[in-house]
Amino acid sequence: MGVRNQRRRLEDLQRRLGAARESLGVLEEQVAVWSEALDDARIRALVSETPLQARAYDELSRQVAIANAEMRRRSVEVRSLVGERDELLREWTPKDDNG
């Protein structure tokens, strides 16, 4: 692979990795907030013992489970991109700084 292609591919990987990390960070913050809301909903459902509160808890619980699964998927994506980038850097053989 030519130096220019290596550089272009590395830049693309870095861009994708940055976006994936940012997306994962946002999702982690959302899950933290939703998890707190889930704890509150669980307590409300236990105290009120109404079907409405139980349904609200169940719905939020599903939402948090889906968000956690997406967070795991994005973590795998970040690790994959890091591995791909590291492999490309191991192969990196620039001739000079101008490519």
C-alpha positions as protocol buffer text, in pm:
chain_id: "A"
residue {
  index: 1
  type: MET
  ca { x: 0 y: 0 z: 0 }
}
residue {
  index: 2
  type: GLY
  ca { x: 134 y: 343 z: -91 }
}
residue {
  index: 3
  type: VAL
  ca { x: 225 y: 601 z: 169 }
}
residue {
  index: 4
  type: ARG
  ca { x: -56 y: 831 z: 56 }
}
residue {
  index: 5
  type: ASN
  ca { x: -309 y: 550 z: 81 }
}
residue {
  index: 6
  type: GLN
  ca { x: -178 y: 460 z: 426 }
}
residue {
  index: 7
  type: ARG
  ca { x: -202 y: 820 z: 539 }
}
residue {
  index: 8
  type: ARG
  ca { x: -553 y: 860 z: 395 }
}
residue {
  index: 9
  type: ARG
  ca { x: -668 y: 537 z: 557 }
}
residue {
  index: 10
  type: LEU
  ca { x: -515 y: 637 z: 892 }
}
residue {
  index: 11
  type: GLU
  ca { x: -684 y: 978 z: 878 }
}
residue {
  index: 12
  type: ASP
  ca { x: -1017 y: 811 z: 799 }
}
residue {
  index: 13
  type: LEU
  ca { x: -973 y: 566 z: 1086 }
}
residue {
  index: 14
  type: GLN
  ca { x: -887 y: 848 z: 1326 }
}
residue {
  index: 15
  type: ARG
  ca { x: -1196 y: 1043 z: 1218 }
}
residue {
  index: 16
  type: ARG
  ca { x: -1421 y: 738 z: 1258 }
}
residue {
  index: 17
  type: LEU
  ca { x: -1262 y: 652 z: 1592 }
}
residue {
  index: 18
  type: GLY
  ca { x: -1316 y: 1005 z: 1723 }
}
residue {
  index: 19
  type: ALA
  ca { x: -1680 y: 999 z: 1616 }
}
residue {
  index: 20
  type: ALA
  ca { x: -1733 y: 654 z: 1769 }
}
residue {
  index: 21
  type: ARG
  ca { x: -1575 y: 758 z: 2099 }
}
residue {
  index: 22
  type: GLU
  ca { x: -1784 y: 1075 z: 2112 }
}
residue {
  index: 23
  type: SER
  ca { x: -2101 y: 880 z: 2037 }
}
residue {
  index: 24
  type: LEU
  ca { x: -2015 y: 625 z: 2305 }
}
residue {
  index: 25
  type: GLY
  ca { x: -1951 y: 902 z: 2559 }
}
residue {
  index: 26
  type: VAL
  ca { x: -2288 y: 1062 z: 2491 }
}
residue {
  index: 27
  type: LEU
  ca { x: -2463 y: 728 z: 2522 }
}
residue {
  index: 28
  type: GLU
  ca { x: -2282 y: 652 z: 2850 }
}
residue {
  index: 29
  type: GLU
  ca { x: -2410 y: 981 z: 2992 }
}
residue {
  index: 30
  type: GLN
  ca { x: -2764 y: 906 z: 2876 }
}
residue {
  index: 31
  type: VAL
  ca { x: -2756 y: 557 z: 3026 }
}
residue {
  index: 32
  type: ALA
  ca { x: -2637 y: 699 z: 3358 }
}
residue {
  index: 33
  type: VAL
  ca { x: -2930 y: 942 z: 3365 }
}
residue {
  index: 34
  type: TRP
  ca { x: -3178 y: 676 z: 3256 }
}
residue {
  index: 35
  type: SER
  ca { x: -3046 y: 434 z: 3518 }
}
residue {
  index: 36
  type: GLU
  ca { x: -3113 y: 690 z: 3791 }
}
residue {
  index: 37
  type: ALA
  ca { x: -3461 y: 747 z: 3649 }
}
residue {
  index: 38
  type: LEU
  ca { x: -3511 y: 370 z: 3645 }
}
residue {
  index: 39
  type: ASP
  ca { x: -3427 y: 348 z: 4015 }
}
residue {
  index: 40
  type: ASP
  ca { x: -3679 y: 623 z: 4088 }
}
residue {
  index: 41
  type: ALA
  ca { x: -3943 y: 453 z: 3873 }
}
residue {
  index: 42
  type: ARG
  ca { x: -3885 y: 122 z: 4051 }
}
residue {
  index: 43
  type: ILE
  ca { x: -3939 y: 284 z: 4389 }
}
residue {
  index: 44
  type: ARG
  ca { x: -4252 y: 466 z: 4266 }
}
residue {
  index: 45
  type: ALA
  ca { x: -4389 y: 141 z: 4125 }
}
residue {
  index: 46
  type: LEU
  ca { x: -4327 y: -40 z: 4455 }
}
residue {
  index: 47
  type: VAL
  ca { x: -4476 y: 235 z: 4669 }
}
residue {
  index: 48
  type: SER
  ca { x: -4781 y: 316 z: 4458 }
}
residue {
  index: 49
  type: GLU
  ca { x: -4857 y: -42 z: 4349 }
}
residue {
  index: 50
  type: THR
  ca { x: -5052 y: 90 z: 4050 }
}
residue {
  index: 51
  type: PRO
  ca { x: -5049 y: -65 z: 3703 }
}
residue {
  index: 52
  type: LEU
  ca { x: -4958 y: 273 z: 3553 }
}
residue {
  index: 53
  type: GLN
  ca { x: -4640 y: 305 z: 3761 }
}
residue {
  index: 54
  type: ALA
  ca { x: -4550 y: -60 z: 3698 }
}
residue {
  index: 55
  type: ARG
  ca { x: -4594 y: -7 z: 3324 }
}
residue {
  index: 56
  type: ALA
  ca { x: -4379 y: 309 z: 3334 }
}
residue {
  index: 57
  type: TYR
  ca { x: -4107 y: 113 z: 3514 }
}
residue {
  index: 58
  type: ASP
  ca { x: -4125 y: -174 z: 3264 }
}
residue {
  index: 59
  type: GLU
  ca { x: -4105 y: 65 z: 2969 }
}
residue {
  index: 60
  type: LEU
  ca { x: -3807 y: 252 z: 3110 }
}
residue {
  index: 61
  type: SER
  ca { x: -3642 y: -78 z: 3200 }
}
residue {
  index: 62
  type: ARG
  ca { x: -3668 y: -193 z: 2836 }
}
residue {
  index: 63
  type: GLN
  ca { x: -3528 y: 141 z: 2719 }
}
residue {
  index: 64
  type: VAL
  ca { x: -3228 y: 110 z: 2952 }
}
residue {
  index: 65
  type: ALA
  ca { x: -3167 y: -250 z: 2842 }
}
residue {
  index: 66
  type: ILE
  ca { x: -3169 y: -146 z: 2475 }
}
residue {
  index: 67
  type: ALA
  ca { x: -2935 y: 147 z: 2549 }
}
residue {
  index: 68
  type: ASN
  ca { x: -2697 y: -82 z: 2738 }
}
residue {
  index: 69
  type: ALA
  ca { x: -2690 y: -323 z: 2443 }
}
residue {
  index: 70
  type: GLU
  ca { x: -2615 y: -32 z: 2207 }
}
residue {
  index: 71
  type: MET
  ca { x: -2344 y: 89 z: 2443 }
}
residue {
  index: 72
  type: ARG
  ca { x: -2181 y: -257 z: 2433 }
}
residue {
  index: 73
  type: ARG
  ca { x: -2205 y: -257 z: 2052 }
}
residue {
  index: 74
  type: ARG
  ca { x: -2039 y: 84 z: 2031 }
}
residue {
  index: 75
  type: SER
  ca { x: -1765 y: -24 z: 2273 }
}
residue {
  index: 76
  type: VAL
  ca { x: -1689 y: -318 z: 2045 }
}
residue {
  index: 77
  type: GLU
  ca { x: -1681 y: -79 z: 1748 }
}
residue {
  index: 78
  type: VAL
  ca { x: -1432 y: 149 z: 1927 }
}
residue {
  index: 79
  type: ARG
  ca { x: -1209 y: -146 z: 2018 }
}
residue {
  index: 80
  type: SER
  ca { x: -1225 y: -270 z: 1658 }
}
residue {
  index: 81
  type: LEU
  ca { x: -1128 y: 70 z: 1519 }
}
residue {
  index: 82
  type: VAL
  ca { x: -842 y: 99 z: 1768 }
}
residue {
  index: 83
  type: GLY
  ca { x: -717 y: -244 z: 1662 }
}
residue {
  index: 84
  type: GLU
  ca { x: -743 y: -153 z: 1295 }
}
residue {
  index: 85
  type: ARG
  ca { x: -559 y: 174 z: 1356 }
}
residue {
  index: 86
  type: ASP
  ca { x: -285 y: 3 z: 1558 }
}
residue {
  index: 87
  type: GLU
  ca { x: -236 y: -256 z: 1284 }
}
residue {
  index: 88
  type: LEU
  ca { x: -208 y: 18 z: 1024 }
}
residue {
  index: 89
  type: LEU
  ca { x: 46 y: 202 z: 1240 }
}
residue {
  index: 90
  type: ARG
  ca { x: 253 y: -116 z: 1273 }
}
residue {
  index: 91
  type: GLU
  ca { x: 261 y: -135 z: 893 }
}
residue {
  index: 92
  type: TRP
  ca { x: 336 y: 237 z: 859 }
}
residue {
  index: 93
  type: THR
  ca { x: 651 y: 297 z: 655 }
}
residue {
  index: 94
  type: PRO
  ca { x: 656 y: 661 z: 548 }
}
residue {
  index: 95
  type: LYS
  ca { x: 948 y: 754 z: 327 }
}
residue {
  index: 96
  type: ASP
  ca { x: 944 y: 1115 z: 438 }
}
residue {
  index: 97
  type: ASP
  ca { x: 711 y: 1374 z: 595 }
}
residue {
  index: 98
  type: ASN
  ca { x: 568 y: 1480 z: 255 }
}
residue {
  index: 99
  type: GLY
  ca { x: 430 y: 1134 z: 172 }
}
